[in-house]
Amino acid sequence: MISPTRYAISWRSLCPETGWRRHGFAFLAGAAGALAMAPVDWPWAMLVTVAAAFLLVESAKTPQAALLSGWWLGFGYLLAGLWWLGQAFFVDPDFIWAAPLGVIGLPAALALFYATGFGVAKMLWRPGVIRLLILMVALSASEALRGTLFTGFPWNSLGMALGSDLVLAQVASLVGLNGLTVLTLAIGAGAALLMFGATSRERIIGGALALGLAAGIFGFGLWRLSAPPSPSQPGVHLRVMQPNMPLDDHFSRAHATDILRHYFELSTQGSYPDAAGVKDITHLIWPETAFPFLIDDEPKARAAIADAFGRHVTVLSGAARGETDPTSGQRRYFNAIEVIDPQGHITAHADKVHLVPFGEYLPFSDLLSAVGLRQFVTAPGGYSAARERRALSAPGLPLIAPLICYEAIFPNEALPDWGLRPSVFLNVTNDAWFGITPGPWQHFAQARLRAIEQGLPLIRAANSGVSAIVDGYGRTIAMLPVGATGVIDGDLPLPLEPPIFAQSGAWPWANLIFMALIVALILTKRQLTSTTDYPNSTTADR
């Protein structure tokens, strides 16, 4: 058995007890976790972050000290994982001054969720194996709140340490993103107990939990991915265009003709146009806000699209859409996907529901606009949000679940609010705002996780990448990377039978938390270890 004294020396040698050395340790440990995110995809890096979280809560003398350590760890994790957001502020010179607010201010604010999780964990902290479960429940709950409160921002949730790896991500078909977070924390806390447990029993339990879960998740992923290639939807041949258009003066109404010509040239490249248009292609997919004008108001542009591709190709494109409110008479604008049939008519559209604060609309607009602030998009008053998520219908395609840009990061908002289950996700986005950075890869990883959770194929058209066709297991059929210009061709995979998460939604995650609480209560009742099994820090954080 390891003596408490020896144990105390081991963790104190790694985790400083006080002051800026402690805060620096927390910050660097948090930053290490960002290496688990795309495009690096080192899931084991998250073990460093979670193990450090365990030590920081363990060694904190008070909940307030734990809260402060949690903020530093969360700030390091989010700053290292979201620094690329600063790129967007340099697209328009009017917003350069606000770059520190996005790069530093947003991680600093979101780190409060981690601080809360640490503080709650310390208030509930008990000796023995139970503290592993306390950490798991407290931090997974705080991550779930981060993805929900104040419109939610679940980008790079801790569960994406598993979700960014195709094999490990397969368990999302059972428990979803929030369940991945629970499992990530269980593995990391188990590893911490294996390394720093006060007794042999703690070490054995921690090691068995970490290794058992990791092996089970890996084995399940290999088994699921051993399925044969997904069969294809008959009669559907897709072409996804990635124009890689810069977000500068070249993308303006003055260059509309050149932009369309660029799209037409790309959309016909590598094929053999004949009198009927683009041979064999049935559906063209163009990215978010593809036009520097309202395509609804431009019949000549729609006619040019129909002429360019013949009379058998349907175009599904991101577009800004205008509409006059019948009650107020005011003109409103929407970020939408529109379906343009082979005759150049718009037959259907789907509007974005979950808008990006400050990007697509200005929160507290009366107050903030009075001091000169505005949203990034130039639509007067910003975009309006659709009242409900609706499925999208297009000739020759099964029912579509539209995901416009950032909507793809919300697991519980991926499907329409009502109606039949769709058979495919269509995600259009414009990640050129973030340049050649990790941001677009992280966005793709989260969109791919929606395919795994729901067992639905994903068609993804991104202005500057990543564009892809993905099957219901998350396997990539075809892909264009960030910064590439071109098209990808592929058939549309058929959907899978709805996996457990698709049938039950948040229940698997809730069940994991419930089971953890039950086990925690049992361990508390039995008092497996005495209150002297682990030491507290003798000095609070400063």
C-alpha positions as CSV (number, residue, x, y, z in Angstrom):
1,M,0.0,0.0,0.0
2,I,1.2,3.5,-0.9
3,S,1.5,5.7,2.2
4,P,-0.3,9.0,2.3
5,T,3.0,10.8,2.8
6,R,4.5,9.4,-0.3
7,Y,1.3,10.2,-2.2
8,A,1.4,13.8,-0.9
9,I,5.0,14.2,-2.2
10,S,4.1,12.8,-5.6
11,W,1.2,15.2,-6.3
12,R,2.8,18.2,-4.7
13,S,5.8,17.8,-6.9
14,L,3.6,18.1,-10.0
15,C,0.9,20.5,-8.8
16,P,2.1,23.7,-7.1
17,E,0.0,24.5,-4.0
18,T,-0.1,28.3,-4.3
19,G,0.2,31.4,-6.4
20,W,1.1,32.0,-10.0
21,R,3.0,28.7,-10.3
22,R,-0.2,26.9,-9.6
23,H,-2.2,29.1,-12.0
24,G,0.5,28.5,-14.7
25,F,0.3,24.8,-14.1
26,A,-3.5,24.9,-14.6
27,F,-3.2,27.1,-17.7
28,L,-0.6,24.8,-19.4
29,A,-2.5,21.7,-18.4
30,G,-5.6,23.1,-20.0
31,A,-3.8,24.2,-23.1
32,A,-2.5,20.6,-23.6
33,G,-6.0,19.4,-24.0
34,A,-6.4,21.4,-27.2
35,L,-4.0,19.0,-28.8
36,A,-6.8,16.4,-28.7
37,M,-8.9,18.5,-31.1
38,A,-8.7,18.6,-34.9
39,P,-6.5,18.8,-36.8
40,V,-3.9,17.4,-34.4
41,D,-6.2,14.7,-33.1
42,W,-4.2,13.4,-30.1
43,P,-6.9,12.1,-27.8
44,W,-4.4,11.1,-25.1
45,A,-3.5,14.8,-24.7
46,M,-6.9,15.2,-22.9
47,L,-5.6,12.8,-20.2
48,V,-3.1,15.5,-19.1
49,T,-5.9,18.0,-18.8
50,V,-8.3,15.8,-16.8
51,A,-5.6,14.4,-14.6
52,A,-4.5,18.0,-13.8
53,A,-8.1,18.9,-13.0
54,F,-8.2,16.0,-10.5
55,L,-5.0,17.2,-8.8
56,L,-6.1,20.8,-8.8
57,V,-9.4,20.0,-7.1
58,E,-7.7,17.6,-4.8
59,S,-5.1,20.0,-3.6
60,A,-7.3,23.1,-3.3
61,K,-8.0,24.0,0.3
62,T,-11.4,25.7,-0.4
63,P,-14.1,25.7,-3.1
64,Q,-13.0,29.3,-3.9
65,A,-9.4,28.1,-4.5
66,A,-10.7,25.2,-6.7
67,L,-12.9,27.7,-8.6
68,L,-9.9,29.9,-9.4
69,S,-7.8,26.9,-10.6
70,G,-10.7,25.8,-12.8
71,W,-10.9,29.1,-14.4
72,W,-7.2,29.0,-15.3
73,L,-7.4,25.5,-16.7
74,G,-10.5,26.4,-18.7
75,F,-8.9,29.6,-20.0
76,G,-5.8,27.7,-21.1
77,Y,-7.9,25.0,-22.9
78,L,-10.2,27.4,-24.7
79,L,-7.5,30.0,-25.6
80,A,-5.3,27.2,-27.1
81,G,-8.3,25.7,-28.9
82,L,-10.0,28.8,-30.1
83,W,-7.2,31.3,-30.9
84,W,-8.1,31.1,-34.6
85,L,-11.3,33.1,-34.0
86,G,-9.1,36.1,-34.2
87,Q,-8.7,35.6,-37.9
88,A,-12.3,36.7,-38.5
89,F,-11.7,40.1,-37.0
90,F,-9.1,40.9,-39.7
91,V,-11.5,40.3,-42.6
92,D,-13.1,43.7,-42.2
93,P,-10.8,46.5,-40.9
94,D,-13.7,47.9,-38.9
95,F,-13.5,45.0,-36.5
96,I,-9.8,44.7,-35.9
97,W,-10.1,46.6,-32.6
98,A,-12.4,43.9,-31.3
99,A,-10.0,41.0,-31.9
100,P,-8.8,40.8,-28.3
101,L,-12.5,40.4,-27.2
102,G,-12.8,37.4,-29.4
103,V,-9.5,35.8,-28.9
104,I,-9.1,36.5,-25.1
105,G,-12.5,37.7,-23.9
106,L,-14.6,34.8,-25.2
107,P,-12.3,32.1,-23.6
108,A,-12.1,34.1,-20.4
109,A,-15.9,34.2,-20.2
110,L,-16.4,30.6,-21.1
111,A,-13.8,29.5,-18.6
112,L,-16.3,30.5,-15.9
113,F,-18.2,27.2,-16.7
114,Y,-15.0,25.2,-15.8
115,A,-14.5,27.3,-12.7
116,T,-18.1,26.5,-11.6
117,G,-17.5,22.8,-12.2
118,F,-14.3,22.9,-10.1
119,G,-16.0,24.8,-7.3
120,V,-18.9,22.4,-7.2
121,A,-16.6,19.4,-7.3
122,K,-14.6,20.7,-4.3
123,M,-17.8,21.4,-2.3
124,L,-18.8,17.7,-2.8
125,W,-15.3,16.3,-2.6
126,R,-15.0,13.1,-0.4
127,P,-12.2,10.7,0.2
128,G,-11.9,7.5,-1.8
129,V,-13.0,6.5,-5.2
130,I,-16.1,8.6,-5.0
131,R,-14.1,11.8,-5.9
132,L,-13.5,10.4,-9.3
133,L,-17.3,10.3,-9.9
134,I,-17.7,13.7,-8.3
135,L,-15.2,15.2,-10.8
136,M,-16.9,13.4,-13.7
137,V,-20.4,14.6,-12.8
138,A,-19.5,18.2,-12.0
139,L,-17.4,18.9,-15.1
140,S,-19.7,17.0,-17.5
141,A,-22.6,19.1,-16.2
142,S,-20.7,22.3,-16.6
143,E,-19.8,21.4,-20.2
144,A,-23.5,20.6,-20.9
145,L,-24.4,24.1,-19.5
146,R,-21.7,25.7,-21.7
147,G,-23.4,24.1,-24.7
148,T,-26.8,25.4,-23.7
149,L,-26.9,28.7,-21.7
150,F,-26.8,32.1,-23.5
151,T,-27.6,30.4,-26.8
152,G,-24.9,27.8,-26.2
153,F,-21.4,27.3,-27.5
154,P,-20.4,23.6,-27.3
155,W,-17.4,24.1,-29.6
156,N,-14.5,21.8,-28.6
157,S,-16.5,20.2,-25.7
158,L,-14.2,17.9,-23.8
159,G,-16.0,15.0,-25.4
160,M,-14.5,16.0,-28.8
161,A,-11.3,14.4,-27.5
162,L,-13.0,11.1,-28.5
163,G,-15.3,12.7,-31.1
164,S,-12.4,13.9,-33.3
165,D,-11.1,10.4,-33.8
166,L,-13.2,8.3,-36.2
167,V,-12.7,5.0,-34.3
168,L,-13.3,6.5,-30.9
169,A,-16.2,8.6,-32.1
170,Q,-18.3,5.6,-32.9
171,V,-19.5,5.4,-29.3
172,A,-21.4,8.7,-30.0
173,S,-24.0,6.5,-31.8
174,L,-24.9,5.3,-28.3
175,V,-24.4,8.4,-26.1
176,G,-24.0,11.5,-28.2
177,L,-21.6,14.4,-27.6
178,N,-22.5,14.9,-23.9
179,G,-22.0,11.2,-23.3
180,L,-18.6,11.4,-24.9
181,T,-17.7,14.1,-22.4
182,V,-18.8,11.9,-19.5
183,L,-16.6,9.0,-20.9
184,T,-13.6,11.3,-21.5
185,L,-13.8,12.5,-17.9
186,A,-14.2,9.0,-16.6
187,I,-11.1,7.8,-18.5
188,G,-9.0,10.8,-17.5
189,A,-10.1,10.8,-13.8
190,G,-9.5,7.0,-13.7
191,A,-6.0,7.6,-15.1
192,A,-5.4,10.2,-12.4
193,L,-6.5,7.8,-9.7
194,L,-4.2,5.2,-11.2
195,M,-1.2,7.5,-11.0
196,F,-2.0,9.4,-7.8
197,G,-4.3,7.2,-5.8
198,A,-3.7,7.1,-2.0
199,T,-4.2,3.3,-1.8
200,S,-3.6,0.3,-3.9
201,R,-7.3,-0.2,-4.1
202,E,-7.8,3.2,-5.5
203,R,-5.1,2.7,-8.1
204,I,-6.6,-0.6,-9.1
205,I,-10.1,0.8,-9.5
206,G,-8.9,3.9,-11.4
207,G,-6.7,1.9,-13.7
208,A,-9.4,-0.7,-14.4
209,L,-11.9,2.0,-15.2
210,A,-9.6,4.0,-17.5
211,L,-8.2,1.0,-19.3
212,G,-11.5,-0.8,-19.5
213,L,-13.4,2.1,-20.9
214,A,-10.7,3.0,-23.4
215,A,-10.4,-0.6,-24.6
216,G,-14.2,-0.9,-24.8
217,I,-14.6,2.3,-26.8
218,F,-11.8,1.4,-29.2
219,G,-13.0,-2.1,-29.7
220,F,-16.6,-0.9,-30.3
221,G,-15.3,1.6,-32.9
222,L,-13.3,-1.0,-34.8
223,W,-16.3,-3.4,-34.8
224,R,-18.7,-0.7,-36.0
225,L,-16.3,0.5,-38.8
226,S,-15.9,-3.1,-40.0
227,A,-19.3,-2.7,-41.7
228,P,-19.1,-2.9,-45.5
229,P,-19.3,0.3,-47.6
230,S,-22.7,2.0,-47.4
231,P,-24.9,1.3,-50.4
232,S,-25.9,4.4,-52.5
233,Q,-29.1,6.2,-53.2
234,P,-30.2,5.1,-56.7
235,G,-30.1,7.8,-59.4
236,V,-28.3,10.4,-57.3
237,H,-24.8,11.7,-58.4
238,L,-23.5,14.6,-56.4
239,R,-21.0,17.3,-57.2
240,V,-19.9,19.6,-54.3
241,M,-18.2,22.8,-55.3
242,Q,-15.5,24.5,-53.1
243,P,-14.9,27.9,-54.7
244,N,-12.4,29.1,-52.1
245,M,-13.6,32.7,-52.6
246,P,-11.7,35.4,-50.6
247,L,-13.8,37.5,-48.2
248,D,-12.7,40.8,-49.6
249,D,-13.8,43.3,-52.3
250,H,-13.7,40.5,-54.9
251,F,-16.8,39.1,-53.3
252,S,-19.1,42.0,-54.0
253,R,-22.0,42.9,-56.2
254,A,-19.6,44.5,-58.6
255,H,-18.0,41.2,-59.3
256,A,-21.2,39.2,-59.5
257,T,-20.6,38.1,-63.2
258,D,-17.0,37.0,-62.5
259,I,-18.2,35.1,-59.4
260,L,-20.8,33.2,-61.3
261,R,-18.4,32.4,-64.1
262,H,-15.9,31.0,-61.5
263,Y,-18.7,28.8,-60.1
264,F,-19.7,27.6,-63.6
265,E,-16.1,26.8,-64.6
266,L,-15.5,24.9,-61.3
267,S,-18.8,23.1,-61.5
268,T,-18.1,21.7,-64.9
269,Q,-14.4,20.9,-64.5
270,G,-13.4,17.3,-65.0
271,S,-16.7,16.4,-66.6
272,Y,-17.8,16.2,-70.2
273,P,-20.5,18.8,-70.8
274,D,-22.8,17.9,-73.6
275,A,-25.9,19.4,-75.1
276,A,-27.7,18.5,-71.9
277,G,-25.2,20.2,-69.6
278,V,-23.0,18.4,-67.0
279,K,-23.0,14.7,-67.8
280,D,-24.2,12.3,-65.1
281,I,-24.4,14.9,-62.3
282,T,-27.8,15.2,-60.9
283,H,-27.3,17.6,-58.0
284,L,-24.8,20.5,-57.5
285,I,-24.1,21.7,-54.0
286,W,-22.8,25.2,-53.4
287,P,-21.6,26.6,-50.0
288,E,-23.1,29.1,-47.6
289,T,-24.1,32.6,-48.9
290,A,-22.7,31.7,-52.3
291,F,-23.9,34.9,-54.0
292,P,-23.1,38.6,-53.4
293,F,-26.8,39.4,-54.1
294,L,-30.3,37.9,-53.3
295,I,-30.7,35.1,-55.9
296,D,-34.5,35.4,-55.3
297,D,-34.4,38.8,-56.9
298,E,-32.2,37.9,-59.9
299,P,-34.2,35.8,-62.5
300,K,-31.4,36.4,-65.0
301,A,-28.8,34.8,-62.7
302,R,-31.1,31.8,-62.1
303,A,-31.6,31.5,-65.8
304,A,-27.9,31.5,-66.3
305,I,-27.5,28.7,-63.8
306,A,-30.1,26.6,-65.6
307,D,-28.4,27.3,-68.9
308,A,-25.0,26.4,-67.6
309,F,-25.9,23.0,-66.4
310,G,-28.6,21.9,-68.8
311,R,-32.1,20.9,-67.8
312,H,-31.4,17.9,-65.6
313,V,-29.3,19.3,-62.7
314,T,-30.7,20.7,-59.5
315,V,-28.6,23.2,-57.5
316,L,-28.7,23.4,-53.7
317,S,-27.0,26.5,-52.6
318,G,-26.4,28.6,-49.5
319,A,-27.9,32.1,-50.1
320,A,-29.0,35.2,-48.3
321,R,-32.8,35.5,-48.7
322,G,-35.0,38.5,-48.4
323,E,-38.7,38.6,-47.3
324,T,-41.2,41.3,-46.5
325,D,-42.9,40.8,-43.2
326,P,-46.7,40.9,-43.9
327,T,-47.5,42.3,-40.5
328,S,-44.9,45.1,-40.2
329,G,-44.1,45.6,-43.8
330,Q,-40.4,45.5,-42.9
331,R,-37.8,43.7,-45.0
332,R,-36.2,40.8,-43.2
333,Y,-33.2,38.8,-44.3
334,F,-32.3,35.2,-43.7
335,N,-29.3,32.9,-44.0
336,A,-30.8,30.1,-46.1
337,I,-30.3,27.1,-48.3
338,E,-32.3,27.4,-51.5
339,V,-33.2,24.8,-54.1
340,I,-32.9,25.9,-57.8
341,D,-34.5,23.4,-60.1
342,P,-33.3,22.7,-63.7
343,Q,-35.6,25.4,-65.1
344,G,-34.0,28.1,-62.8
345,H,-36.9,28.3,-60.3
346,I,-36.5,28.3,-56.6
347,T,-38.7,25.5,-55.4
348,A,-37.8,25.3,-51.7
349,H,-35.7,26.9,-49.0
350,A,-34.7,26.4,-45.4
351,D,-33.7,29.3,-43.1
352,K,-31.1,29.2,-40.4
353,V,-32.6,29.0,-36.8
354,H,-29.5,29.2,-34.6
355,L,-27.7,32.4,-35.5
356,V,-24.2,33.4,-34.4
357,P,-24.3,36.3,-31.9
358,F,-22.3,39.3,-33.1
359,G,-21.7,37.5,-36.4
360,E,-25.2,37.4,-37.8
361,Y,-27.1,39.5,-35.4
362,L,-26.3,42.0,-32.6
363,P,-27.6,41.0,-29.2
364,F,-29.1,43.9,-27.3
365,S,-29.1,45.8,-30.6
366,D,-30.8,49.0,-29.3
367,L,-28.1,49.4,-26.7
368,L,-25.0,48.2,-28.6
369,S,-25.9,49.9,-31.9
370,A,-26.2,53.2,-30.1
371,V,-22.5,53.0,-29.3
372,G,-21.6,52.2,-32.9
373,L,-21.4,48.4,-32.8
374,R,-22.8,46.2,-35.5
375,Q,-22.8,42.5,-36.5
376,F,-20.3,41.1,-39.0
377,V,-22.8,40.5,-41.9
378,T,-23.9,43.5,-43.8
379,A,-27.6,42.7,-44.2
380,P,-29.5,45.6,-42.8
381,G,-30.3,44.8,-39.1
382,G,-28.5,41.5,-39.4
383,Y,-30.2,38.2,-40.2
384,S,-33.5,37.1,-38.7
385,A,-33.8,33.6,-37.2
386,A,-36.3,31.1,-38.5
387,R,-39.1,30.2,-36.1
388,E,-38.6,26.5,-36.5
389,R,-36.2,23.9,-38.0
390,R,-37.8,22.5,-41.1
391,A,-36.7,19.7,-43.4
392,L,-35.8,20.6,-46.9
393,S,-37.1,18.9,-50.1
394,A,-35.3,18.8,-53.4
395,P,-36.2,16.9,-56.6
396,G,-34.5,13.6,-56.8
397,L,-33.2,13.6,-53.2
398,P,-34.6,12.1,-50.0
399,L,-35.7,14.4,-47.2
400,I,-32.9,16.7,-46.0
401,A,-32.0,17.9,-42.6
402,P,-30.4,21.4,-43.3
403,L,-27.5,22.5,-41.1
404,I,-26.3,26.0,-42.0
405,C,-22.8,26.7,-40.8
406,Y,-22.5,26.8,-37.0
407,E,-25.8,24.9,-36.5
408,A,-23.8,21.7,-37.1
409,I,-22.2,21.9,-33.6
410,F,-25.4,21.4,-31.7
411,P,-26.3,17.7,-31.3
412,N,-29.8,18.3,-30.0
413,E,-30.7,20.7,-32.7
414,A,-29.6,18.7,-35.7
415,L,-32.9,17.4,-36.8
416,P,-36.1,19.2,-37.8
417,D,-38.6,20.1,-35.1
418,W,-41.3,17.8,-36.5
419,G,-42.2,15.5,-39.3
420,L,-40.6,12.5,-40.9
421,R,-37.0,11.5,-40.1
422,P,-34.7,13.0,-42.8
423,S,-32.3,10.7,-44.7
424,V,-29.3,13.0,-45.1
425,F,-27.7,16.1,-43.5
426,L,-26.8,19.0,-45.8
427,N,-24.2,21.3,-44.1
428,V,-23.3,24.5,-46.0
429,T,-20.7,26.8,-44.5
430,N,-18.3,29.6,-45.2
431,D,-15.2,29.0,-43.0
432,A,-13.1,31.4,-45.1
433,W,-13.5,33.8,-42.2
434,F,-10.9,31.7,-40.3
435,G,-8.3,31.2,-43.0
436,I,-5.9,28.2,-43.0
437,T,-6.3,27.5,-39.2
438,P,-7.6,24.6,-37.1
439,G,-11.0,26.2,-37.0
440,P,-12.4,24.7,-40.3
441,W,-11.1,21.2,-39.3
442,Q,-12.7,21.4,-35.9
443,H,-16.0,22.5,-37.6
444,F,-15.8,19.5,-39.9
445,A,-15.1,17.1,-37.0
446,Q,-18.2,18.3,-35.2
447,A,-20.4,18.1,-38.3
448,R,-19.1,14.5,-38.9
449,L,-20.1,13.6,-35.3
450,R,-23.7,14.6,-36.1
451,A,-23.6,11.9,-38.9
452,I,-22.3,9.3,-36.4
453,E,-24.9,10.2,-33.8
454,Q,-27.8,10.0,-36.1
455,G,-26.6,7.4,-38.6
456,L,-27.2,9.8,-41.5
457,P,-24.9,10.6,-44.4
458,L,-23.5,14.1,-44.5
459,I,-23.1,16.4,-47.6
460,R,-20.9,19.3,-46.7
461,A,-20.1,22.3,-48.9
462,A,-17.7,24.8,-47.5
463,N,-16.4,27.9,-49.3
464,S,-12.8,27.2,-48.4
465,G,-13.0,23.7,-46.9
466,V,-13.5,21.2,-45.5
467,S,-16.0,20.0,-48.1
468,A,-16.9,16.3,-48.0
469,I,-19.4,13.5,-48.5
470,V,-19.6,11.3,-45.4
471,D,-21.6,8.1,-44.7
472,G,-23.6,7.3,-41.6
473,Y,-20.6,5.9,-39.8
474,G,-18.6,9.1,-40.4
475,R,-16.4,7.5,-43.1
476,T,-15.3,10.0,-45.7
477,I,-16.3,9.1,-49.2
478,A,-14.7,12.2,-50.8
479,M,-13.1,15.3,-49.4
480,L,-11.5,18.6,-50.3
481,P,-9.2,20.0,-47.6
482,V,-8.9,23.6,-46.3
483,G,-7.6,26.1,-48.8
484,A,-8.3,23.9,-51.9
485,T,-10.3,25.0,-54.9
486,G,-12.3,22.4,-56.8
487,V,-15.1,19.9,-56.7
488,I,-15.7,16.5,-55.3
489,D,-18.0,13.9,-56.9
490,G,-19.7,11.0,-55.2
491,D,-22.9,9.1,-54.8
492,L,-25.2,9.6,-51.8
493,P,-24.9,6.9,-49.1
494,L,-28.1,5.5,-47.8
495,P,-28.9,6.2,-44.1
496,L,-28.3,3.6,-41.4
497,E,-31.0,2.3,-39.1
498,P,-31.3,4.9,-36.3
499,P,-28.7,4.2,-33.7
500,I,-29.5,4.3,-30.0
501,F,-28.7,8.0,-29.6
502,A,-30.9,8.8,-32.6
503,Q,-33.8,7.0,-30.9
504,S,-33.3,8.3,-27.4
505,G,-31.6,11.7,-27.7
506,A,-30.2,13.0,-24.4
507,W,-31.3,9.9,-22.3
508,P,-28.0,8.0,-22.7
509,W,-26.0,10.9,-21.4
510,A,-28.5,11.5,-18.6
511,N,-28.3,7.7,-17.7
512,L,-24.5,7.9,-17.5
513,I,-24.8,10.7,-15.0
514,F,-27.6,9.0,-13.1
515,M,-25.6,5.8,-12.8
516,A,-22.5,7.8,-11.7
517,L,-24.6,9.4,-9.0
518,I,-26.0,6.1,-7.8
519,V,-22.5,4.6,-7.6
520,A,-21.3,7.7,-5.7
521,L,-24.1,7.3,-3.2
522,I,-23.2,3.6,-2.7
523,L,-19.6,4.4,-2.2
524,T,-20.4,7.2,0.3
525,K,-22.7,4.9,2.3
526,R,-20.1,2.2,2.5
527,Q,-17.3,4.6,3.4
528,L,-14.7,2.6,1.4
529,T,-12.0,4.8,2.7
530,S,-11.5,7.1,5.7
531,T,-11.3,10.8,5.4
532,T,-7.5,10.6,5.9
533,D,-6.9,8.7,2.7
534,Y,-6.0,11.9,0.9
535,P,-4.4,15.1,2.0
536,N,-5.6,18.6,1.3
537,S,-3.3,21.5,0.4
538,T,-2.2,23.4,3.5
539,T,-2.4,26.7,1.7
540,A,-5.1,28.2,-0.4
541,D,-4.6,29.6,-3.9
542,R,-3.6,33.2,-3.9
